[in-house]
Amino acid sequence: MSDNLNPCITCGACCAYFRVSFYWAEADDSGGCVPADLTEPLTPFLRAMAGTNSKNPRCTSLQGQIGECVSCGIYNNRPTPCREFKMSGEDGEQNEACDRARAKYGLPPLFHSSLPTITESYVSRGASALPDDVQSLGL
């Protein structure tokens, strides 16, 4: 991606769509870096980020308004699933999970395989800047 603003800081949908579960030892009370007080136990071997193990998940570390301006309160100490989750279009590949989370909040997909990269006009002006033929894909 170019020097454009990272779309993730205006999204946050993944943090309020998925359960974030990870190996228990990633928490700081077990030698890892994820603040244990922001997690809850799932099994003897798994923990989840607080707020994500519910019918309407939202990570307690997510700050801001989804689709507008968001950040992670523990970004440098986030668990592996958060570090490994790629936005759709990263490395030129579609991430259907990203697109699904965005759709729940009425946000358009960031990428479609018919596009080589996220376009500058899309990032700076939003989905309405996409060509009509791409908008008509209904993604």
C-alpha positions, 0 to 999 in steps of 0.5 A, a space after each residue: 500500500 502507498 503512503 495513504 492512511 491505513 483504512 483500519 484506523 477508520 474501521 475497527 469492525 473486526 474488533 467488534 465482530 469476532 471472538 478473539 481467542 488465543 493461547 493462555 500463555 500470551 497473557 502477562 500473568 503467564 509470561 506474555 504481553 497481553 494484559 491478563 485483566 483484559 482477558 477471560 478464560 475459555 478453557 484451561 488452554 485458551 483465553 479471549 479478549 474481554 468483550 469478544 466472547 458474547 453474542 454482540 462482541 466488542 473488544 474492551 480494548 477497542 477505542 472509538 467509533 466503528 467506521 469513523 476513528 478507532 484505535 487499540 488500547 493495547 496495540 503493542 501488547 495485542 494477542 496473536 490473532 490480532 497481529 495476524 489478521 490482515 485487512 482485505 487487500 493487504 498483499 493483494 489478497 482479499 480477506 473475506 473475514 475482513 469484508 464480512 466484519 465490515 459488511 455488518 457495520 455497513 462498511 464497503 469492502 476494501 478490496 476486490 480481486 478485480 482491483 490490483 490494489 486499494 485505490 488512492 481515491 477510495 482511501 481518501 474519499 470513500 467507497 463512492 470514489 470507486 468506479 461504477 462497475 466496481 460498485 455494482 459488484 454489490 460486495 
